[in-house]
Amino acid sequence: MKEVNPSETKRAASWELYIDAPMPMVTIMKTFDISKLIKLKEAGYQLNMLICYCIAKAACQFEEFYLLPVQRKMMQYDKIGISVIVANKNDGINSCDIPFEADFDKFQRAYAENTRLVYESCTDYEIKDTMMIGTSALIHFEFDAVMNMYSGIFNNPFLIWGKYREENDKVTLQISFQFHHVQMDGMEACAFLTAVQKCMDDTEGILNIQQPNNM
């Protein structure tokens, strides 16, 4: 991670427009077809882990995800990770960072190991110097969209989803994606969400796999 001059990046114009905006966060909602992921879930893979893998894999394709405004500085990262909320053994919640690995088996192991550690320790697990994509899965509740809190402290992109819906032969999931307008514009955000859907559809591409690693 290093500080860069925002005027020397592709986000120079957006920096000038939005860095002083009182509410610079944008939220886009999209309905995803997760039918193929559900088949993997039925085969023993954890659904939340699969969704997180698709999100991080898609994000790696966009240079905007490697730049983030942090306390009026433009920071450039060379690594991406994904953060999840874990229900711990004491009925509380903690955040858990997971480094992204394109190798699905490695990502699956890191997901299982880190979330188990947080579950047992009841403490947050944080990875430094990595552009973290936040997530929150409220899997027991069905809703259409979420407008997340904007505190002015955390500018990281954030995705939230709830319970999936089964409609005839299709399974759908509503996901809300919040991002800082300095980091990307609507066009890049929509292209990212399209890439997430493409990854969800490409189960053969995901699964150059061994056996399911249940958690």
N, C-alpha and C positions, 0 to 999 in steps of 0.2 A: 504494500500500500504506500502511495506517495501523493503529496500534494502537487497539483498541476495548475497552470494558469488557465482559467476557464475560457479566456479569449482565444486560446490556441487550440481549443477542442471544437468538435462539431456542435457542441451545445452552447456556443458563445452567445448566440442570439437569445436563446431561452434563458440563459443566465441573466442577461440584462433585463429581460421582461419579467421574470418570475422570482428572482432571488429575494426581492423585498415584498413579495405578495403576502398578505396576512394569512391567506388560505391557499397555498400553492399545490395542494394535493388534488388529484383527479381520480375518479372511480369509474370503472367500466364494468358492466355485468354481462356475462355470457353464459348460455346454456350449452353444456358439453354432452356429447354422446360418449358414455363410458361403458358401453355394452361389452366391448372386448376386454376391458380391465376387469369387469365383473366375472368373466370367464376365468381369468387368472386368479381372482379372489376365490372362486369355487375350487380351483386347483390347489389352493393352499397359500397363496401369496397375500400379504397384508395390503388392503386397498389403499390406506392412507400413504403407505410407503410408495406404492406404484404411482399415485397422483403426484407426490413430491418429486419422484424421479423424473416424471414427464415435465413438470414445471421447470426444474433446474436444467434439464437437458435442453429444453427450448430456450431458456434464458441465455445459455452459453453461446447461442448463435447470434446474439445481438450485442454490439459493442456498447450500446447505451447502458447495459447492466453493469458494466465495469467502471462507470463513472457515477459518483454520488455526491451531492452537496451535503457537507457536514459542518455545522456551525460556521457558515459563510466561507467555507473553503471547498474547493472542488477536489475530491479525492479520487485517485485512480487505483483500481485493484487489478490483481492478476489471477485471483481465485474467486469462485462463487460457491456459496453454501446455501443451505435451506434450514430455517428454524421452525420447529414444531412446538406445540403446547402439549405437555405430558401431564396426565392425571397421576399424581404420585400415590404412594401406598398409604399416606395419611389423609387422603381425600382432599388434598390441595392440588395446586397446579404449579408447574415450573416450565420455563423455556429450555429448549434443547437444540443446540446447533449441530448440524450434520454437514460435513464437507461433501461437495459433489464429486462423484467419481463416475466417469462415462461408463466404466465397466460395471454392469448391473449387479453382478455378484458382490463386488467390493462395496458398492453403495448400500446394498441390502444388509450386509454385515455391519457396516458403520451405523446404519439406522437402528438396527436391533441392539447393538452394543451401547450406543449413546443413550437411547431412550430407556433401556433397562437400568443403566447407571443412574439416570435422573429419577426414575421411578423409585429406586431403592434409597438414594441419598436425600431425596426431597430438596435438592438444591439445583439452581440453574447451571447449565453447562454452556459456556461461551467459547467461541473460537475467534481469536483476534486476527486482524489484518485480512479479513475476508468479507466480500460484499454479500451480506446475508439477505435472503428473501424470506420474509416472515410469512407464516401460515397459521391458520386457526381452523380446526375442523370440529364443528358442532354437530356430530353425526346423528344425534338422537332427535334433532329438530328439523322440521321442514319449513323453509322460508325462501323467499324469492331473491333477496339481495341484502347487502349490508353496506351502510356508509360508516366506515371505521372512524374512530376518534383520531383527530389530528392535534397533537400536543405541541408541535413546533420543536420537539426534541429529536424524535426519530423520523428520519426521512426515507428509510428503506422501503422498497416495494413490499406490498402485503396482499396476500390472497386469503379469502375466507369462504368456506362452503359448509353446507349442512347435510341433511339426509338426502340420499339420492331417490329418484322417483322411477318406478317401473311403469312403462306405458306400452302395452301390447308386447312387441318383440324388441323394444328399445329401453335402455336404462339411461336416464339423463341426470345431470348434476349442475345446479346453478353455482357459479363461482364469481365472486366480486374481486376485482383487481384494483388496488389503490397504488398510485405512484406519484412521485414528485415531478411537477411539470418541467423543472430544470433537467431532470434525468432523461426524460423522453417526452415525445408528443403523442397525440392520439393515434397517428398512423403507425408508429413503432409499437405502441401498446397493443393495437389490434393485430398487427403482424405477429407479435409474440403469442397472443392468445390463439391465433390460427396455428402456430407452430406447436403449441401445447396439444391442441386437438389432433394434429397430425401424428404426434408421438403416441397419443392414446390409441390411435387407430393402428399403429405399426407395432403390434405385439410381437411379430416375428423379429423385428429389429430390436425390441427390448430384450427378448428372450433368446439370447445366445447363452442359454442357462444350464445350470446343473439342476439340483433338486430344490424344491421350495424350502425356505428357511423360516419356519413358522415361529411366531413370537407369542 
